[in-house]
């Protein structure tokens, strides 16, 4: 099943029949369909449909230069009309309406089964923790404060600013400073979206900051965001108590090496940095 989930993420633009995925799983279509549904509580057809919708929605919201027709065809739909019907049925907005003003709560509700499947069915590689010194990283920051359900709007604004400032991820590393857990402090949630640059910024909602250098425990995570918690739980609850290390007064942060929807969700790479005190 882990092979199946990875295959789905990597081949969303191709036909993903029960027969094809059963072959990936190494079993007949009949047995595969029964086992997938029994294990995850969702049919494979619906899962594939929701994963395609998820990627299409992220492209609509965050890759505004991509034509809707291209997004529809790449999601496996034969026509824009079929894509529009399916998208509106799930999210309550047409693709063009979502692109203008995304209904994030509706998208999250529609995609809840995808997160559940990924958390239960995606294999996380053994956690390899490295401790090393890091340098100061000057960054331009757009701060998100408040409801995590509205984070998508801040990301859209941040992407638009980066494009205007000519600081795309290809030339400016992407960092997030993670002050809070969105599940435990939703009303007080804080997160900084950062692009590495020493250039002074002069734009509404964007400020200069520095991620301070120092000793950090570093973990590389490969996979979807839904599985971040496994690596971080290990880092905080198992590695840290056993290591004898003490935390520095600076929040956890991460560098987005590659991210969805530019790469398949299971291939996204994120490096987490846990600041430590000097010995």
C-alpha positions in Angstrom: 0.0 0.0 0.0 2.9 2.3 0.6 4.0 1.7 -3.0 0.5 2.4 -4.2 0.3 5.8 -2.4 3.7 6.8 -3.8 2.6 5.7 -7.3 -0.6 7.7 -7.1 1.3 10.9 -6.0 3.9 10.4 -8.8 1.4 9.6 -11.7 -1.6 11.9 -11.1 -1.7 12.9 -14.8 -1.9 9.3 -16.0 -4.7 6.7 -15.9 -4.8 5.2 -12.4 -7.1 2.2 -12.8 -7.8 -0.4 -10.1 -6.0 -2.9 -12.3 -2.9 -0.6 -12.6 -2.7 0.0 -8.9 -3.5 -3.6 -8.0 -0.5 -4.5 -10.1 1.6 -2.0 -8.1 0.4 -3.6 -4.9 1.1 -7.1 -6.3 -2.4 -8.4 -6.2 -5.5 -8.8 -8.3 -7.8 -5.8 -8.9 -10.6 -7.5 -6.9 -8.5 -8.2 -3.8 -6.7 -4.9 -4.1 -9.9 -2.8 -4.1 -11.3 -4.7 -1.1 -8.1 -4.4 0.8 -7.6 -0.7 0.1 -11.1 0.1 1.1 -10.9 -2.1 4.2 -7.6 -0.6 5.3 -8.3 3.1 4.7 -12.1 3.3 4.8 -12.2 5.0 1.3 -12.4 3.5 -2.2 -9.3 3.8 -4.3 -11.3 5.6 -7.0 -12.4 8.3 -4.5 -8.9 8.6 -3.1 -7.3 9.2 -6.5 -10.0 11.7 -7.3 -9.4 13.6 -4.1 -5.6 13.7 -4.5 -6.0 15.0 -8.0 -8.3 17.7 -6.7 -5.9 18.6 -3.9 -3.0 19.2 -6.4 -5.3 21.1 -8.8 -6.5 23.3 -5.9 -2.9 24.1 -4.8 -2.0 24.9 -8.4 -5.0 27.2 -8.8 -4.2 29.1 -5.6 -0.4 29.2 -5.7 0.6 28.9 -9.4 -1.6 31.6 -10.9 0.4 31.6 -14.1 -0.8 28.1 -15.0 -3.9 28.1 -17.2 -6.9 26.4 -15.8 -7.1 24.2 -18.9 -3.6 22.9 -18.3 -4.4 22.2 -14.7 -7.6 20.4 -15.7 -5.9 18.2 -18.3 -3.0 17.4 -16.0 -5.5 16.3 -13.3 -6.8 13.7 -15.6 -10.0 15.4 -16.8 -10.9 15.3 -20.5 -12.4 18.7 -20.6 -12.5 21.9 -18.5 -16.3 21.4 -18.1 -15.7 18.0 -16.4 -13.0 19.5 -14.2 -15.3 22.4 -13.2 -18.2 20.1 -12.3 -16.0 17.8 -10.2 -14.2 20.7 -8.5 -17.4 22.6 -7.7 -19.0 19.4 -6.3 -16.1 19.0 -3.8 -15.3 22.6 -2.9 -18.4 24.5 -3.7 -16.6 26.9 -6.0 -15.7 26.8 -9.7 -11.9 26.6 -10.4 -11.9 30.3 -11.4 -13.8 31.3 -8.3 -11.4 29.4 -6.1 -8.4 31.0 -7.9 -9.8 34.5 -7.1 -10.8 33.8 -3.4 -10.1 30.2 -2.2 -12.5 28.6 0.2 -9.8 27.0 2.3 -12.2 25.5 4.9 -14.2 23.7 2.2 -11.0 22.4 0.6 -9.7 21.2 3.9 -13.0 19.4 4.6 -13.0 17.8 1.2 -9.4 16.6 1.5 -9.7 15.3 5.1 -9.7 11.7 3.9 -6.5 12.2 2.0 -4.7 13.3 5.1 -6.1 10.4 7.0 -4.8 7.9 4.4 -1.4 9.5 4.3 -0.9 9.5 8.1 -1.9 5.8 8.3 -0.4 4.5 5.1 2.8 6.5 4.3 6.1 5.1 5.5 8.4 7.5 7.2 12.1 6.7 6.9 14.1 6.2 10.1 14.9 9.6 11.7 18.5 10.6 11.4 19.3 13.5 13.6 22.5 15.5 13.0 23.8 18.2 15.3 25.9 21.0 13.7 26.6 24.7 13.7 24.6 26.9 11.4 25.2 30.4 10.1 23.0 33.5 10.5 20.4 33.6 7.7 19.0 37.0 6.8 15.5 36.7 5.5 12.5 38.7 4.3 9.4 37.7 6.3 5.7 37.8 5.9 4.1 37.0 9.2 0.9 34.9 9.6 -1.0 35.5 12.8 -4.3 33.9 13.8 -6.5 31.2 12.3 -4.4 28.5 10.6 -7.3 27.9 8.2 -6.4 31.3 6.6 -2.7 30.5 6.2 -3.3 29.8 2.5 -4.2 33.5 2.0 -0.9 34.5 3.6 1.0 32.0 1.4 -0.7 33.5 -1.7 0.3 37.0 -0.7 3.9 35.8 0.0 4.2 34.1 -3.4 2.9 37.3 -5.1 5.5 39.4 -3.2 8.3 37.0 -4.0 7.4 37.1 -7.7 7.3 40.9 -7.7 10.6 41.1 -5.8 12.3 38.6 -8.1 13.1 36.3 -5.2 11.7 32.9 -6.4 12.6 29.7 -4.5 15.2 28.9 -7.3 17.4 31.9 -6.2 16.2 32.5 -2.6 15.9 29.6 0.0 12.5 29.2 1.6 12.2 29.0 5.4 9.3 28.8 7.9 9.6 29.8 11.5 7.2 27.6 13.5 6.2 29.4 16.7 3.1 27.4 17.5 1.2 24.1 16.9 -1.9 24.9 14.9 -3.8 22.1 16.5 -3.2 23.3 20.1 -3.2 27.1 19.7 -5.4 27.8 16.6 -6.6 31.3 17.7 -3.0 32.4 18.6 -1.2 30.6 15.8 2.0 32.2 14.5 4.1 31.3 11.6 6.7 33.3 9.6 7.1 32.7 5.8 10.7 33.6 4.9 12.8 34.1 1.8 16.5 34.3 2.3 17.9 37.7 1.3 20.1 40.4 2.8 18.3 43.0 0.6 16.4 45.6 2.7 12.7 45.2 1.9 10.1 48.0 1.5 6.8 46.4 1.0 3.6 46.3 3.1 3.5 43.3 5.3 7.1 42.2 4.7 9.9 42.8 7.2 13.6 42.0 7.5 14.7 39.5 10.2 17.6 37.2 10.8 17.4 33.5 11.7 20.3 33.3 14.2 23.0 30.8 13.7 24.2 28.3 16.3 24.0 24.7 17.2 20.9 22.9 15.8 19.6 19.4 15.7 18.6 18.8 12.1 16.2 16.3 10.7 15.4 15.8 7.0 11.8 14.8 6.3 10.8 13.3 2.9 7.1 13.1 2.4 3.8 14.9 2.8 3.1 17.5 5.4 0.6 15.1 7.1 3.5 13.1 8.3 5.6 15.9 9.7 4.3 15.1 13.2 6.1 11.7 13.3 9.5 13.1 12.7 8.9 16.0 15.2 7.5 13.7 17.9 10.6 11.6 17.7 12.8 14.7 17.8 11.2 16.2 20.8 10.0 13.2 22.8 12.7 10.6 22.1 15.9 12.1 20.7 16.0 15.2 22.9 15.5 13.6 26.3 18.1 10.9 25.4 20.6 13.3 24.0 21.3 15.4 27.1 21.0 18.6 24.9 19.1 21.7 26.1 16.9 23.9 23.9 18.0 27.4 22.9 15.5 30.2 23.2 14.5 30.3 19.5 11.6 28.4 17.9 11.8 25.4 15.7 12.2 26.3 12.0 12.4 24.5 8.7 13.8 25.0 5.2 11.6 23.9 2.4 14.0 22.2 -0.1 11.3 21.1 -2.5 7.5 21.3 -2.0 4.1 20.3 -3.2 2.6 21.0 -5.7 5.9 21.4 -7.6 6.9 17.9 -6.7 4.7 14.9 -5.7 3.6 15.1 -2.1 5.6 11.9 -1.2 8.8 13.5 -2.7 8.7 16.8 -0.8 11.8 17.5 1.2 11.8 19.6 4.4 14.8 20.1 6.8 13.8 20.9 10.4 16.1 22.8 12.7 15.8 22.5 16.5 18.0 25.2 18.1 20.2 23.9 20.9 22.3 25.6 23.6 26.1 25.6 23.3 27.8 22.8 25.3 
